[in-house]
Amino acid sequence: AKVDFDNQVYTDTNEVVSLKGLYIQATDTISVYASNKGNVVMDMTKVIPITSLASEYLILDHANLRGNSIIPISQFMIVGAEDNTEVELFPTSPSTAGTPNTPFVITLNKGQTYLYASNTDLTGSRVKAKGCKKIAVFSGSPCTFIPDCPACDNLFEQNFPTNTLGTNFLVFRSVNRGIDYLKLVAAHNNTKVYINNTITPVLNSDITYVCYLDTSFYIRATKPILFVFREVGTSFPT
């Protein structure tokens, strides 16, 4: 069936509960992908099935905007999977609408969405549905530099719930790959993280750690963590 993307699915109004969720049901197993909207570039994420959703999420986002653009640089969106779901938000930064970075509660029905946007990094924010009800959470940025790209990029990713995060990761690099930008955030306080057996500063749940690497790397943490990495060039930033 054809979907009117702008009116039925696309969510661009901050801090407003909207009926923009798209429910897909199939008679056999399928893969589903979603993309954000952009005039020049776009980003795409694999969509997690409802059976794999949970009630608690940790946000890992980006904030590295240049110039005086008014586009918010850090966003996350919540999608209700069940009716009458109370969701508590713990944002790390004030929103573009002026909401302070203090916990607050919203209520979503199945298929309703809620977008929170900030002009500073929302990494470390948390989203938790009460009563163990399931929700979906997406995060990203419409325009960000990570960290030295000559043009801004948009990011769009569905978040995995915190109960699926791990503590041991091995990342192999491809031949002739440049410098990687690594960013991680811990799910719990007092988390020790080792990168190639070198310990980082002890992390709390709202603290982000960033470094640059030019080799394959092994990450070991004492508690679950969330991380991303991306090639940023052929030399280390100064």
C-alpha positions as CSV (number, residue, x, y, z in Angstrom):
1,A,0.0,0.0,0.0
2,K,1.2,3.5,-0.8
3,V,2.0,5.7,2.2
4,D,1.7,9.5,2.3
5,F,5.1,10.0,3.9
6,D,4.8,13.6,4.8
7,N,1.4,13.4,6.4
8,Q,1.2,9.9,7.8
9,V,4.7,9.0,9.0
10,Y,7.2,11.9,9.0
11,T,7.6,13.4,12.5
12,D,9.1,16.9,12.6
13,T,7.1,18.7,15.4
14,N,9.0,18.7,18.7
15,E,7.4,17.7,22.0
16,V,4.0,17.0,20.5
17,V,2.3,13.6,20.7
18,S,1.4,12.6,17.1
19,L,-0.2,9.6,15.5
20,K,2.7,8.9,13.1
21,G,3.7,5.3,13.8
22,L,3.4,2.8,11.0
23,Y,2.4,-0.8,12.1
24,I,3.5,-3.6,9.8
25,Q,2.3,-7.2,10.1
26,A,3.2,-10.0,7.7
27,T,2.2,-13.7,7.3
28,D,5.9,-14.7,7.0
29,T,9.2,-13.3,8.2
30,I,10.3,-10.1,6.6
31,S,13.0,-7.4,7.1
32,V,12.0,-3.8,7.5
33,Y,14.1,-0.7,7.0
34,A,13.2,3.0,7.6
35,S,14.9,6.1,6.3
36,N,14.8,9.7,7.3
37,K,13.9,12.5,5.0
38,G,16.6,14.7,3.3
39,N,16.8,16.7,0.1
40,V,20.5,15.7,-0.7
41,V,21.4,12.7,1.6
42,M,19.5,10.3,3.7
43,D,20.3,7.7,6.4
44,M,18.6,4.3,7.0
45,T,18.1,2.0,9.9
46,K,17.0,-1.6,10.3
47,V,13.7,-1.7,12.2
48,I,13.5,-4.0,15.3
49,P,10.5,-6.3,15.5
50,I,8.0,-5.6,18.4
51,T,9.0,-8.9,20.1
52,S,12.5,-7.5,20.6
53,L,11.5,-4.2,22.0
54,A,11.7,-3.4,25.7
55,S,10.9,-0.6,28.2
56,E,14.3,1.1,28.8
57,Y,16.7,2.8,26.4
58,L,20.0,4.7,26.6
59,I,20.6,7.5,24.0
60,L,23.9,7.8,22.1
61,D,23.8,10.8,19.8
62,H,26.1,13.4,18.2
63,A,26.6,17.1,18.4
64,N,29.3,18.8,16.3
65,L,27.5,21.5,14.4
66,R,29.4,24.4,12.8
67,G,28.1,27.9,11.9
68,N,24.8,29.4,12.9
69,S,22.4,26.8,11.6
70,I,19.1,26.7,13.5
71,I,18.7,23.0,12.8
72,P,18.7,21.1,16.1
73,I,21.7,18.8,16.2
74,S,20.5,16.1,18.5
75,Q,17.2,14.3,18.6
76,F,15.4,11.2,19.8
77,M,11.9,9.9,19.1
78,I,9.7,7.5,21.0
79,V,7.1,5.3,19.4
80,G,4.4,3.7,21.6
81,A,3.8,0.0,21.1
82,E,1.0,-0.4,23.6
83,D,-1.9,1.8,24.6
84,N,-1.8,3.9,27.8
85,T,2.0,3.8,28.1
86,E,3.5,6.2,30.5
87,V,7.0,7.1,29.4
88,E,9.5,8.9,31.7
89,L,12.2,10.9,29.9
90,F,15.6,11.8,31.5
91,P,17.1,14.3,29.0
92,T,20.7,15.4,29.5
93,S,20.2,18.7,27.7
94,P,17.4,21.3,27.5
95,S,15.2,21.1,24.4
96,T,14.8,23.6,21.6
97,A,11.3,24.3,22.9
98,G,12.7,25.4,26.3
99,T,12.0,22.3,28.3
100,P,14.7,21.9,31.0
101,N,16.8,18.8,31.3
102,T,14.8,17.4,34.2
103,P,12.8,14.2,34.2
104,F,9.2,14.4,32.9
105,V,6.4,11.9,31.9
106,I,4.4,11.6,28.7
107,T,1.6,9.1,27.8
108,L,1.6,7.3,24.4
109,N,-0.9,5.0,22.8
110,K,0.1,2.4,20.2
111,G,1.4,4.1,17.1
112,Q,1.8,7.6,18.7
113,T,5.2,9.3,18.5
114,Y,7.0,12.0,20.5
115,L,10.1,13.9,19.3
116,Y,12.6,15.6,21.6
117,A,15.3,17.8,20.1
118,S,18.2,19.8,21.5
119,N,20.9,22.1,20.3
120,T,23.4,20.2,22.4
121,D,24.3,16.6,22.7
122,L,21.6,14.3,24.1
123,T,24.0,11.4,24.7
124,G,23.4,9.8,28.1
125,S,19.7,10.6,28.1
126,R,17.4,7.8,29.1
127,V,13.9,6.8,28.2
128,K,11.9,4.4,30.3
129,A,8.3,3.1,30.0
130,K,6.5,2.4,33.2
131,G,4.9,-1.0,33.9
132,C,7.5,-2.7,31.7
133,K,5.5,-1.7,28.6
134,K,7.3,-1.8,25.3
135,I,8.3,1.2,23.3
136,A,10.6,1.9,20.3
137,V,13.2,4.6,20.3
138,F,15.0,6.2,17.4
139,S,17.8,8.8,17.7
140,G,20.0,10.9,15.3
141,S,20.7,14.3,13.9
142,P,19.6,16.2,10.8
143,C,22.9,17.9,10.4
144,T,26.1,17.1,12.2
145,F,29.9,16.9,11.6
146,I,31.6,13.8,13.0
147,P,34.0,15.4,13.6
148,D,35.7,17.0,10.6
149,C,33.7,16.2,7.5
150,P,33.6,19.1,5.0
151,A,29.8,18.9,4.8
152,C,27.2,18.0,7.5
153,D,25.7,14.5,7.5
154,N,22.4,13.3,8.9
155,L,22.1,10.3,11.2
156,F,19.1,8.0,11.9
157,E,19.2,4.8,13.9
158,Q,16.8,2.7,16.0
159,N,18.1,2.2,19.5
160,F,18.5,-1.2,21.1
161,P,17.1,-1.5,24.6
162,T,19.5,-1.5,27.5
163,N,18.8,-5.2,28.3
164,T,20.5,-6.1,25.0
165,L,23.8,-4.2,25.6
166,G,27.0,-6.0,26.1
167,T,30.4,-5.7,27.7
168,N,32.9,-7.3,25.2
169,F,33.3,-6.1,21.6
170,L,35.9,-6.9,18.9
171,V,36.1,-4.5,15.9
172,F,38.1,-5.3,12.8
173,R,39.2,-2.6,10.4
174,S,39.2,-2.9,6.6
175,V,42.4,-2.5,4.6
176,N,43.6,1.1,4.0
177,R,41.0,2.4,6.5
178,G,41.8,5.9,8.0
179,I,41.4,7.1,11.5
180,D,38.3,6.0,13.5
181,Y,36.4,8.2,15.8
182,L,35.1,6.2,18.8
183,K,32.4,7.4,21.1
184,L,30.9,5.4,24.0
185,V,28.6,5.8,26.9
186,A,28.0,3.5,29.9
187,A,24.6,2.2,31.0
188,H,25.6,2.2,34.7
189,N,27.7,4.2,37.1
190,N,31.2,3.2,38.0
191,T,31.9,1.4,34.7
192,K,35.5,0.5,33.9
193,V,36.3,0.3,30.2
194,Y,39.4,-1.1,28.6
195,I,40.3,-0.4,25.0
196,N,43.0,-2.7,23.7
197,N,43.8,-3.4,27.4
198,T,44.2,0.3,28.2
199,I,41.8,1.6,30.8
200,T,39.7,4.7,30.1
201,P,38.5,7.1,32.9
202,V,35.8,5.4,35.0
203,L,32.5,6.3,33.4
204,N,29.1,7.1,34.9
205,S,25.9,6.6,33.0
206,D,25.7,10.2,31.8
207,I,29.4,10.6,30.9
208,T,30.7,10.2,27.3
209,Y,34.1,9.0,26.3
210,V,35.6,9.9,22.9
211,C,38.9,8.8,21.4
212,Y,40.6,8.2,18.0
213,L,42.1,4.9,16.8
214,D,44.0,3.7,13.8
215,T,44.0,0.0,14.5
216,S,41.5,-2.8,15.1
217,F,40.3,-2.7,18.7
218,Y,38.9,-4.8,21.5
219,I,36.6,-3.2,24.1
220,R,36.0,-4.8,27.5
221,A,33.8,-3.2,30.1
222,T,32.8,-4.2,33.6
223,K,29.2,-3.2,32.9
224,P,27.1,-2.8,29.7
225,I,28.1,0.0,27.3
226,L,26.9,1.5,24.0
227,F,29.3,2.8,21.4
228,V,29.7,3.9,17.8
229,F,32.7,4.5,15.6
230,R,33.2,6.2,12.2
231,E,36.1,6.8,9.9
232,V,37.0,10.5,10.0
233,G,40.1,10.9,7.8
234,T,43.7,9.8,7.3
235,S,45.3,11.8,10.2
236,F,44.5,12.3,13.8
237,P,42.6,15.6,14.5
238,T,44.8,18.3,16.2
